[in-house]
Amino acid sequence: TKPTPSIDPSGDYGVKYNTEDGSAVVTAPDGPYAVLFASYDAEGKLIKLEYKLVITKNKTAKAVPVNFNTVGASSGKVMLWDSLNGMKPLAMDPIPFR
């Protein structure tokens, strides 16, 4: 499946949540980025957040969370940011709930 459209108007950035292993696949120009995994309760309150720093090579990288889960959550998303310092959102993908 294709990454979701970029938030960034250049169209160069994407992130896709992998339902099979809970990872995120990043497509972006080569460099360092922050990937955030977030889950929310029914009222939209953040209940779990984990971030991973990745460096894309050949315009791709994979982020694998260690402690992230969706227990008690009703929605979630994975987000690609330029960094934890800049916090510029570049792309996002909803985490599907069944």
C-alpha positions as CSV (number, residue, x, y, z in Angstrom):
1,T,0.0,0.0,0.0
2,K,1.0,3.6,-0.7
3,P,1.9,6.0,2.1
4,T,-0.7,8.6,2.9
5,P,-0.4,11.9,1.2
6,S,2.0,14.4,2.7
7,I,1.0,17.1,5.0
8,D,4.0,18.9,3.6
9,P,3.0,20.5,0.2
10,S,6.1,19.2,-1.5
11,G,4.6,15.7,-1.6
12,D,8.0,14.2,-0.8
13,Y,7.0,12.8,2.6
14,G,4.9,9.8,3.6
15,V,4.4,7.4,6.5
16,K,2.3,4.2,6.5
17,Y,1.3,2.1,9.6
18,N,2.0,-1.6,9.1
19,T,-0.9,-3.6,10.8
20,E,1.1,-6.8,10.6
21,D,4.0,-5.8,12.9
22,G,3.0,-2.4,14.3
23,S,5.8,-0.6,12.6
24,A,5.8,2.5,10.4
25,V,7.4,2.8,7.0
26,V,8.7,6.2,6.2
27,T,9.3,7.6,2.7
28,A,11.2,10.9,2.7
29,P,14.4,12.5,1.4
30,D,17.4,11.0,3.0
31,G,18.0,12.4,6.5
32,P,16.9,12.2,10.2
33,Y,13.2,12.3,11.2
34,A,11.0,11.6,14.2
35,V,8.2,9.1,14.0
36,L,5.5,9.3,16.6
37,F,3.0,6.6,17.5
38,A,-0.1,7.9,19.4
39,S,-3.3,6.4,20.7
40,Y,-6.4,8.3,21.9
41,D,-9.5,7.5,24.0
42,A,-13.0,8.0,22.8
43,E,-12.9,11.7,23.7
44,G,-9.7,12.3,21.8
45,K,-7.5,12.4,24.9
46,L,-3.9,11.1,24.3
47,I,-3.4,7.9,26.3
48,K,-0.1,6.5,24.9
49,L,2.7,8.1,22.9
50,E,6.0,6.7,21.7
51,Y,8.6,8.2,19.4
52,K,11.4,6.7,17.4
53,L,14.2,8.6,15.6
54,V,15.0,7.3,12.1
55,I,17.4,8.1,9.4
56,T,16.1,7.5,5.8
57,K,18.5,5.9,3.4
58,N,17.4,5.5,-0.3
59,K,14.4,7.6,0.7
60,T,13.0,5.0,3.2
61,A,13.2,3.9,6.8
62,K,11.3,1.6,9.2
63,A,10.4,2.6,12.8
64,V,9.5,-0.1,15.2
65,P,8.0,0.9,18.6
66,V,9.0,-1.0,21.7
67,N,6.4,-0.2,24.3
68,F,3.5,1.3,22.2
69,N,0.1,-0.4,22.4
70,T,-3.5,0.5,21.8
71,V,-5.0,-0.9,25.0
72,G,-8.0,1.2,26.0
73,A,-7.7,3.4,22.9
74,S,-10.4,4.0,20.3
75,S,-8.2,5.7,17.7
76,G,-4.6,6.3,16.9
77,K,-2.2,7.6,14.3
78,V,1.5,7.5,13.3
79,M,3.1,10.8,12.5
80,L,6.2,11.9,10.7
81,W,7.9,15.0,12.0
82,D,11.0,16.8,10.8
83,S,12.4,16.4,14.4
84,L,11.5,16.5,18.0
85,N,12.9,20.0,18.2
86,G,11.2,21.5,15.1
87,M,8.1,19.4,15.5
88,K,7.0,20.2,11.9
89,P,4.4,17.7,10.8
90,L,5.3,16.1,7.4
91,A,2.9,13.2,7.1
92,M,0.5,11.0,9.1
93,D,-1.5,7.8,8.8
94,P,-4.4,6.6,11.0
95,I,-3.8,3.4,13.0
96,P,-6.8,1.1,12.1
97,F,-8.9,-0.3,14.9
98,R,-11.1,-3.3,14.5
